[in-house]
Amino acid sequence: ACWALLVFVALRDLLSAAQSFGWLRRVAALLLVVVLGASWGVRLAGLPVLLREEAFSVRNDWATVYPWLQSQHIDISRPEARALVEQLRGEALSAPVPNPELVEQSHLAYFDLD
């Protein structure tokens, strides 16, 4: 949200200053705004794809959390630590997360994710 406000202020200043520019600089400023807008649009359109794939990855990470905890030398021998890990693991594994391999893959051509 902070970046959006900064971009808004910068673009507002650019567009108000563009009134005093020559036609070539106005066209350059307009192209800059169009390219930035299109870039953010593509990024925003690809966000659900990325979130779906990351959710599946994180869910699978919780399936093997105990070997990971051992490899990191993290002690969960205390009952409250083990209960917390069990609760988080149970919630992660029971979450309805779609498998990206079974979801329609038509978006891959647009976002270069193959």
MOJO-V972726 format. One record per backbone hydrogen bond with DSSP energy under -0.5 kcal/mol. CO is the residue of the C=O (numbers start at 0). NH is the residue of the N-H. E is the energy in kcal/mol with one decimal. If there is no record, write none. Layout:
co: (CO | CO)
nh: (NH | NH)
e: (E | E)
This chain:
co: (0 | 1 | 2 | 3 | 4 | 5 | 6 | 7 | 8 | 9 | 10 | 11 | 12 | 13 | 15 | 16 | 17 | 21 | 22 | 23 | 24 | 25 | 26 | 27 | 28 | 29 | 30 | 31 | 32 | 33 | 34 | 35 | 36 | 37 | 38 | 39 | 40 | 41 | 42 | 43 | 43 | 45 | 46 | 47 | 48 | 49 | 50 | 51 | 52 | 53 | 54 | 55 | 56 | 57 | 58 | 59 | 60 | 61 | 63 | 64 | 65 | 66 | 67 | 68 | 69 | 72 | 73 | 77 | 78 | 79 | 80 | 81 | 82 | 83 | 84 | 85 | 86 | 87 | 88 | 89 | 90 | 91 | 94 | 95 | 97 | 98 | 98 | 104 | 105 | 106 | 106 | 107 | 107)
nh: (4 | 5 | 6 | 7 | 8 | 9 | 10 | 11 | 12 | 13 | 14 | 15 | 16 | 17 | 18 | 19 | 20 | 25 | 26 | 27 | 28 | 29 | 30 | 31 | 32 | 33 | 34 | 35 | 36 | 37 | 38 | 39 | 40 | 41 | 42 | 43 | 44 | 45 | 46 | 46 | 47 | 49 | 50 | 51 | 52 | 53 | 54 | 55 | 56 | 57 | 58 | 59 | 60 | 61 | 62 | 63 | 63 | 64 | 67 | 68 | 69 | 70 | 71 | 73 | 72 | 74 | 75 | 81 | 82 | 83 | 84 | 85 | 86 | 87 | 88 | 89 | 90 | 91 | 92 | 93 | 94 | 94 | 96 | 97 | 99 | 101 | 102 | 107 | 108 | 109 | 110 | 111 | 112)
e: (-1.8 | -2.2 | -2.8 | -2.4 | -2.4 | -2.4 | -2.9 | -2.6 | -2.3 | -2.4 | -2.9 | -2.2 | -2.3 | -1.6 | -0.6 | -1.4 | -1.0 | -2.1 | -2.2 | -2.1 | -2.5 | -2.6 | -2.6 | -2.2 | -2.2 | -2.4 | -2.8 | -2.5 | -2.4 | -2.6 | -2.5 | -2.4 | -2.1 | -2.4 | -2.3 | -2.6 | -2.3 | -1.7 | -0.7 | -0.7 | -0.5 | -2.0 | -2.7 | -2.3 | -2.1 | -2.5 | -2.4 | -1.8 | -2.0 | -2.8 | -2.3 | -2.1 | -1.9 | -1.7 | -0.9 | -0.8 | -0.7 | -1.2 | -1.2 | -2.7 | -2.1 | -2.4 | -1.6 | -2.7 | -1.3 | -0.6 | -0.5 | -2.5 | -2.5 | -1.9 | -2.4 | -2.6 | -2.5 | -2.7 | -2.7 | -2.8 | -2.4 | -2.4 | -2.7 | -1.6 | -0.6 | -0.7 | -1.5 | -0.5 | -0.6 | -1.6 | -0.7 | -1.5 | -0.6 | -0.9 | -1.7 | -1.1 | -1.0)
